[in-house]
Amino acid sequence: MPTYDYRAQDREGRLCKGRQEADTPRHARQLLRERGLLPSQVQVASAHGGRGPVGVARLSAGDLALLTLQLSTLVQAGLPLELALQAVAQQSQKRRVSNLLAQIRERVMEGHSLAAALGAFPRAFPDVFRATVAAGERSGHLGHVLEQLATYTEARQASRQKIQLALVYPALLMFACMAIVGFLLGYVVPDVVNIFVDSGQPLPWLTQAMIVVSNGLRTYGLVLLGVLASIAMALRWSLRQPRGRWRWHCLALHLPLLGSVFRAMEAARFASTLAILGKSAVPLVDALEIAAAVIGNVTIRARMSDVARSVREGGTLTRGLEAGGDIPPLMLHMIASGERAGELDAMLARAAEQQEKNLAARIALVVSLFEPAMLVVMGGVVLLIVMAILLPILSLNQLVN
């Protein structure tokens, strides 16, 4: 069914635009009038709004959770899949989301499964999402599986937002410290110290060092910014290379305080992903491979891939994870008890929830230590600047006396 771009006015006279699927432009105008819109322009959708390049579309975690929840509600209500996709596309206020859903609906109407239609857009729908949908279609419980996916996506988004919010204040504090120190060294210190330089008296070594730093910043400040930008670009390029990314990720796991936070973060992500896949009846070996691919740290990802290989060869999940050494002991005990009792999925979900709580506590600890440390460093630097200014004043007072 063709798709048409339209411009119209609603009942309150406000201009709006969007897309409408219809057999003909006349049919599209009729459907718009039934929705209470007065169309002023209806034309065939542009080529970039059709199928478009495979995998170009992107979805944020919030958009993905919302459309998954809406789709699960409509499917569980007994609405056919193509009609549910059409309804969600029409309800979406973001054009790129509605375009993406329209393309998925076209593929479904051509006879593809929903998982196969989602597979055409891997950047919008991650592997764990597509595998879970495929398992739901095989089991005949697509609505329930979509509801679990919506809950999982919302939980991942909430966890990510907690981490981001926890890091906002330390980042602002660090930026403020650097800005204040740079302002003092670049503008305040030179004007004040020049008074003592003109007196001809020898200056204390701290004042001399501060003058050198201040003159260096004023003379080579732009060069320093260029060097820092070059270093940042070199680091970014290095992270894109397999060997460089491996080294950086290894180094991150051995950082004081932060290394344990990174390990806890990856363990929580692995357990929660494995739990949702297990609840959706995805085979354990396939679930392990997908959960390993979700992990961000490449060194941990490689070890989790070895765990999936050992389970495929007949080993137990607990032994594989224990050999990898990336899962905390408490989680290992919970997973082992789940394997023995035959309730691995429920125990994985509980372990993921427990690990999320531990992760939140560790992040709070790191942030609580970082904030006073930044204040102490900032206070120390400001104290040095003040001392560099006061020492010549004291020297002049002694000379006058």
N, C-alpha and C positions, 0 to 999 in steps of 0.2 A: 504494500500500500504506500503510495507516494506521501512525502512529507512536505508541508508548505510553511513558509515563513509568513507571519502576518503582523500587521499593525492595526490596533483597534482602540476604541474607547469603552470603558466600563460604564456601569449605570451612573456613577458619580462624575463622569466626564473626564476621568484621568486617562492619559495615554498609556498603553501597555503594548508589549510585543512578545512574541513567542513562536511556538511551532504547533502545528495541528496536522494529524494524519487524516487523510480523506482520499476518496476515489478521484475526485475532480476538484478544481478550484471552487465551483459552485457548491459542491458538497461541503467543502471546508468552510465557506461562508455560512452555510446553514448550521453547521455544528457550532460555529462561534456565536451565532445569534441565539442558539439554544442555551449557551452558557452565559447569556446576558451581555455579550460584547457586540459592539457595532464596528465591523471591520472596515478599514479604509484602504488597506492594501493586502493582497494575498498573492504570493508568488511561490514558485517551486523553490525548495530549499537549495541553497548553494552547495557546490560540490564538496566543500570542506565540512559540511554538516552531515554528509552521508556516512558511508562506512569509514572513509578516511584511512590514513595510515594505521596499520595494526600497532597497538600498544602505545599510541601517542597520548591518549587521555590519562589524566591523573585524578585521583580522588583523595581528599583528606580523610583522616580517621573519623572525624565527626560526620562528614557526608556519607561515608561508607556505613557507619553504624546506623544512621538515620534511615537510609534507603533499605538496609537489611531488615530493620525492625518493621518498617512499613510493608515491605514485601512479605515478611513472615506472617503479619497480621492478616493480609488479604488472602494469602494461600491457605492459612488455617481456617479462614472463613468460607472456603470452598470455591473461591474465584479461580477460574482457569489462569494458568501461568501467564499467557500472553496478555490477558486483560489486566492482570495484576501489575505487570510491567508497564502497560500503558497508563494505568491509574497513577502509579508512582511517578512516572515521567511527567504527567500533567500537573501533579501536585508540587513538583520540585520548582523552587524559585530561581535556581541556578541553571543557566542555559546549557552549560557544558555537561551537567549531570543529566538533564533531560535528553540531550543529544546522545549521550552514551547509552542511556537506557533504551532509547529508540533504536539504536543500532543493535543492541542485544536482543530486543524484541523481534527485529527483522530476522535475525539468525535463528531464533527459536521457531518462528513461523515457517522458516524454510526446512525445518525438520531436525535441527541440531538440538542437543540437550542443553540445559542451562549451563552446566559446567563447561561444555565445549564452547558455548557462546562467550562465557566469561574468559575462557582461555585465549581469546583473540585480543584481550586487553590486559596483559600481565602486569603492566605498571599501575593499573587501577585496582586490580584484584590480585592479592598475593597468593602464593602457592597454597598456604594453609586454608585460605578462603575457598579456592577452587576445589581442593581435595575434599573439604568438608561438604560442599554442595554436591559433588559427585557421589559421595557416600550417602547423603540424604536422598538423592534421586534413586539410587540402587535399593535402598531400604524402603522407599515409599513414604518416608516421614520428612519430606522436604520442609514443610512449615515449621515443625519442631526444631529441625536442625538449623534453619535460618534464625529462629529465635535464640538458640544457643550462640550462634555466630554474632548476633547483635549484642548479646550480653558480653561476650568475649571481647568484641571490638570496643565497646564502651569502657570495659575495665582496662584495656590496654591504653586507651586514650586518657582515662583518668589518671593512671599511673604515670604516663608521660607528662601530663600537665603538672602533677605534684612535683616531679623532678625539676621541671622548668621553672615553676614558681619558687622552689627552694633555692635555685641558683640565681634568680633575678637580683636579689638584694646584694649578695656578695659581688656580682658583676658590676652593679652600679657603684658599690663602695670602692672597688678597685679602680674603676674609671675616675671617680671623684678624687681618689688619692693621687693618681698620676697627673690629673689636670691641675690640682692645687700645687703639687711639687713643681711641675713644669712652669706654672705661672710665677711662683716665687723665685725660682732659679733664673728664669728668663727676663723678668721685668723688675722685681722688687730688689733682689740682692744686688745687682749691678749699680743701681742708683744710690743705694744706701752705702755700699762699700766704697764707692768713688770718693766720698767725703774723707774717708780715712786714708785713701791712697794719696790724695792731694796734700795731706798733712806731712808726708815724707817720713813718717815713723814706720819702723818695721812692723809688719802684721803677723799675728799668730799663724801657725801652720794650718789650722783648721780654716781660717778665713782665706788664706792663700789657695787652699784646695777648693774651697767653695767658689772662688773667683775663676779658677781654671775650668771647673765644671760649668759654671754659668756662661763664660765666654765660649766654651765649646758648644753648648746648646744653641747660643745665639748665632754662632758662625756656621756650624754644621748641622743645624736642626733639620733642614730639608733633606740633607744627605742621609742623616740618621733615619728619617722617616722612609726614604727610599730603600735603605738597607733592610729595615724591618719589613717593608712590603715585599722585597725580594725574598727574604727568608720565609715569609708566610707563603708566597707562591711556590717556593721550592718544597716546603713541607706539604703543601697541597698536592703538588705533582708526585712527590714521593709516596703519599698515601694512595695514589691511584695505581702505583706499580705493585705487583704481587709481593716482591721481596721487601720493598719498603713498608707496605702495609703490615706484613708479617712481623717485622722488627718493631714497629710502633705499637702494635697490639700486644706483643710480648712484653715490651717495656711498660705498657699501661697496667698490666696485671701485677707488676712488681713495685708499683708506686706505693709509698706509705699512705695508709688510710684509704686512698682512692682505689687501690688495687682490689681490696676486699669488697668495695662497693660495686666495682665493675663485675666481679665474679658473682656477687649476689644478684645483680641485675640480670645477667645472662641465665643464671640458674632459674630465676623466677619466670623468665620468658620461655625457657625450654619446657619447664613443668606445666605451665598454663597452656602452651600450644599442644603439648602431648596429651593433656587432659581433654581438651575440646575435640581433638582428632579421635581419641579413644571413645568418647561418648557418642561420636558420630559413626561408629563402627568401621573406622579406617583400620586396616591391618596394622599390627604393631610395628613391623619392619618399615612399611611405607610411612607410618606416622613418625618414626624416629628419623628417617631421612628428611622429611619435610620440616620437622622441628629443628633438626640440625641446620638446615638451610636458613631458618629464620634468625639464628644467632648472629649477632653483629660482629663479634670478635672472631677473627679468622682462625686463631690458634685453638680456641675452644670449639669452634665449628669443626675443625679437622678431627679433634678428639671425639666429638659426638658422632661424626661419620664413622669413626672406628667402632664406636659402641653399636651403631646400627649394623655394621658388618659382622661384629661378633654375635649379635642376636640372630642375624640371618643364618649364621653357621651353627646355631643351636645353643648358644650361651644364654644365660639369664640377664635380664636388664640390670639387676642390682650389681652383679659382678662387673658388667661392662662399665657402668657408671662409676663404680668404686675404683676400677683400674684407670679411668680417665682422670680422677682427682679434682674435678671441677664442681661437683655437687656437695653441698655441706653434709656433715654426718647425720644431722637430724632428718633431712630429706631422704637420705639413703635408707635410714631405718624405717621411715614411713612407706617408702616404695617397696622395701623388702616385705614388710607386713602385708601390703596390698597384694603383692604377687602370691604370697602364701595363702591368703584368704580368698583369692580370686576376685578381688575388688580393686584392681589396679587403677581404673579410671577415677573412682571416687577418691582414692588415696592420693592420686596425683593432683586432683583439684584441691584437696585439703593442703597438700604440701606446697602447692603454688600460692595459696592464700597465706599460709604461714610465712613463706619466704618473702611475699610482698610486704608483710608487716615488718619483718626483720630489715628489709631493704629501706623502708621508710624511716625506721629507727636509726639505721646507719647513716643515711643521708642527713637526717636531723643532727646527728652527732658531728659529722664532718662540717656542716654549715655552722653549727654552734662553736666549733673550734676555729673555723676560718675567719669569722667576723671579728672576734677579739684580736686574733693574730694580725689582721689587716689594720685594725685601730692602733695596735702597739707599733707596727712598722711605720704607719703614717705619723704617729706621735714622735717616734724616734727621729725620723727624717726632719720633721718640723723643728724638733729640739736642736738638732745639729745646725740647722739654718739660723735659728735664733742665737745659738751660742757663737756662731761665726760672726754675727753682727754685734753681740754684746762684748766679746773679748776685746776688740779694739777700743770700745768705749771705756772699758775698765782700764786699759793701758793708758789712754789719754788722761783719765782722771788721776792716775798715779803720777804721771808726768807733771800735771798742773799742781798737785799737792807738793 
